[in-house]
Amino acid sequence: MQTSIFPTALGSFGLGWTEKGLARVLLPDDDEQALRERLARGGATPAEPPIWVETLMGRIEDYADGIAVEFSGFPLDLSGVPAFRHRAYMLLLGYGWRQVTTYGEMARALGDVGLSRAVGQAMGANPMPLVIPCHRVLASDGKPGGFSAPGGAQTKIKMLALEGVTIGSPPGQMNFGF
């Protein structure tokens, strides 16, 4: 895997890619050295990004500036991702700017409301947060639920606030900014 770190208004992001596509997104961390170490796991090496990765970087920079962007169309390398998580990520790619769902709604869409915990585990293992928008999955009570990126749930709340989503609203109203 090849990698690159780049600055945004939210802090430095890390990206990793293979010949198949995007394989890793690391959200900003207050400790850039920790970000570099996490990005280098598994033998990944820094490299000049190809044009499609530069385009993705530009979209992430726009997102950090509060501009509505779309991340669809970029190749994703989900090699080694278990089948259920792959299905959950593919479903989540359908949620765009200011659109949120709950763990339970995703579980129902994946075939069984009893899969809510498995959905949460899949979100926690997401190798490409933001591009696969796990920050848009909330608890059934409208609270943020968990978030495994640096800053935890506070980071999730900030990301949703950039999109104009208020946490704590009844889930059906979150899409409308009430």
C-alpha positions as CSV (number, residue, x, y, z in Angstrom):
1,M,0.0,0.0,0.0
2,Q,1.2,3.5,-0.8
3,T,0.3,6.4,1.4
4,S,0.1,10.2,1.7
5,I,-0.7,12.7,4.4
6,F,-2.2,16.1,3.5
7,P,-3.5,19.1,5.5
8,T,-7.1,20.2,5.7
9,A,-9.1,22.8,7.8
10,L,-9.8,19.9,10.2
11,G,-6.2,18.7,10.4
12,S,-4.1,16.3,8.5
13,F,-5.7,13.3,6.9
14,G,-3.9,10.1,5.8
15,L,-4.8,8.1,2.7
16,G,-3.6,4.6,1.6
17,W,-4.2,3.1,-1.8
18,T,-3.3,0.0,-3.8
19,E,-3.5,-0.8,-7.5
20,K,-7.2,-1.8,-6.8
21,G,-8.2,1.5,-5.2
22,L,-8.5,3.4,-1.9
23,A,-7.7,1.1,1.0
24,R,-7.4,3.3,4.1
25,V,-8.5,6.7,5.3
26,L,-7.2,8.1,8.6
27,L,-9.0,11.0,10.1
28,P,-7.0,13.9,11.7
29,D,-5.2,13.2,14.9
30,D,-3.7,15.9,17.2
31,D,-0.5,13.9,17.1
32,E,0.7,13.9,13.5
33,Q,3.5,11.4,14.4
34,A,0.8,9.0,15.6
35,L,-1.0,9.5,12.4
36,R,2.1,8.6,10.4
37,E,2.7,5.5,12.5
38,R,-0.9,4.3,12.1
39,L,-0.7,4.9,8.3
40,A,2.6,3.0,8.0
41,R,1.2,-0.2,9.6
42,G,1.5,-3.3,7.5
43,G,4.5,-2.0,5.6
44,A,2.7,0.9,3.8
45,T,5.1,3.4,2.3
46,P,4.8,7.1,1.5
47,A,4.4,7.9,-2.2
48,E,3.3,10.6,-4.6
49,P,-0.4,10.2,-5.1
50,P,-1.8,9.4,-8.5
51,I,-4.3,11.8,-10.0
52,W,-7.4,10.1,-8.7
53,V,-6.0,10.2,-5.2
54,E,-5.2,14.0,-5.6
55,T,-8.8,14.5,-6.8
56,L,-10.0,12.6,-3.6
57,M,-7.7,14.8,-1.5
58,G,-9.3,17.9,-3.0
59,R,-12.8,16.6,-2.2
60,I,-11.7,15.9,1.4
61,E,-10.3,19.4,1.7
62,D,-13.6,20.8,0.4
63,Y,-15.5,18.6,3.0
64,A,-13.3,20.0,5.7
65,D,-14.2,23.5,4.6
66,G,-17.9,22.6,4.9
67,I,-18.7,22.2,1.2
68,A,-21.1,19.5,0.3
69,V,-19.1,16.8,-1.6
70,E,-19.7,13.4,-3.0
71,F,-17.2,10.6,-2.6
72,S,-18.8,8.1,-5.0
73,G,-16.9,7.0,-8.1
74,F,-13.6,6.4,-6.4
75,P,-12.3,2.9,-6.6
76,L,-12.3,1.1,-3.2
77,D,-10.0,-1.8,-2.3
78,L,-12.0,-3.8,0.2
79,S,-9.8,-6.9,-0.1
80,G,-10.0,-9.0,3.0
81,V,-13.1,-7.3,4.4
82,P,-15.6,-9.9,5.6
83,A,-18.8,-10.3,3.5
84,F,-21.2,-8.8,6.1
85,R,-19.1,-5.7,6.6
86,H,-18.7,-5.4,2.8
87,R,-22.5,-5.4,2.4
88,A,-22.8,-2.8,5.2
89,Y,-20.2,-0.5,3.6
90,M,-21.9,-0.8,0.2
91,L,-25.3,0.1,1.8
92,L,-23.7,3.0,3.6
93,L,-22.3,4.5,0.4
94,G,-25.8,5.4,-0.5
95,Y,-26.0,8.0,2.3
96,G,-24.9,11.4,1.2
97,W,-24.4,14.8,2.7
98,R,-26.8,15.5,5.6
99,Q,-28.3,12.0,5.3
100,V,-28.2,9.9,8.5
101,T,-29.4,6.5,9.5
102,T,-29.3,4.3,12.6
103,Y,-27.6,1.0,13.4
104,G,-31.1,-0.6,13.6
105,E,-32.2,0.8,10.2
106,M,-29.1,-0.5,8.6
107,A,-29.5,-3.9,10.3
108,R,-33.1,-4.0,8.9
109,A,-31.9,-3.1,5.5
110,L,-29.3,-5.9,5.7
111,G,-32.0,-8.4,6.6
112,D,-32.4,-8.6,10.4
113,V,-32.8,-5.9,13.0
114,G,-30.9,-8.3,15.3
115,L,-27.8,-7.4,13.4
116,S,-27.6,-3.9,15.0
117,R,-24.5,-4.9,17.0
118,A,-22.8,-6.4,14.0
119,V,-23.5,-3.1,12.1
120,G,-21.8,-1.2,15.0
121,Q,-18.8,-3.5,14.8
122,A,-18.6,-3.0,11.1
123,M,-18.7,0.7,11.5
124,G,-15.9,0.5,14.1
125,A,-13.8,-1.5,11.7
126,N,-14.4,0.8,8.7
127,P,-11.0,1.2,7.0
128,M,-12.2,4.3,5.1
129,P,-14.2,6.6,7.4
130,L,-15.6,9.7,5.7
131,V,-15.4,8.1,2.2
132,I,-17.5,5.2,3.6
133,P,-19.5,7.5,5.8
134,C,-19.8,5.6,9.1
135,H,-20.1,9.0,10.9
136,R,-23.7,9.1,9.5
137,V,-24.8,6.1,11.5
138,L,-26.4,7.0,14.8
139,A,-28.0,5.3,17.8
140,S,-31.8,4.9,17.7
141,D,-32.3,7.7,20.2
142,G,-30.5,10.2,17.9
143,K,-27.3,10.2,20.0
144,P,-24.0,9.7,18.2
145,G,-23.2,6.2,19.4
146,G,-19.6,5.1,19.2
147,F,-16.9,6.3,16.9
148,S,-13.5,4.7,16.8
149,A,-11.5,7.6,15.2
150,P,-9.4,10.0,17.2
151,G,-11.6,12.2,19.3
152,G,-14.3,9.5,19.5
153,A,-18.0,10.6,19.4
154,Q,-17.0,14.3,19.5
155,T,-15.3,13.9,16.1
156,K,-18.5,12.3,14.8
157,I,-20.6,15.2,16.1
158,K,-18.2,17.7,14.5
159,M,-18.3,15.9,11.2
160,L,-22.1,15.9,11.2
161,A,-22.2,19.5,12.3
162,L,-20.2,20.4,9.2
163,E,-23.0,18.8,7.2
164,G,-25.7,20.7,9.1
165,V,-26.9,17.7,11.1
166,T,-27.9,18.3,14.7
167,I,-27.3,15.4,17.1
168,G,-30.1,14.6,19.5
169,S,-33.0,15.2,17.1
170,P,-35.4,12.4,16.5
171,P,-33.9,10.2,13.8
172,G,-36.6,11.0,11.2
173,Q,-36.0,14.7,11.6
174,M,-32.2,14.7,11.3
175,N,-32.2,14.6,7.5
176,F,-34.1,17.9,7.5
177,G,-31.9,19.8,10.0
178,F,-34.6,20.3,12.6
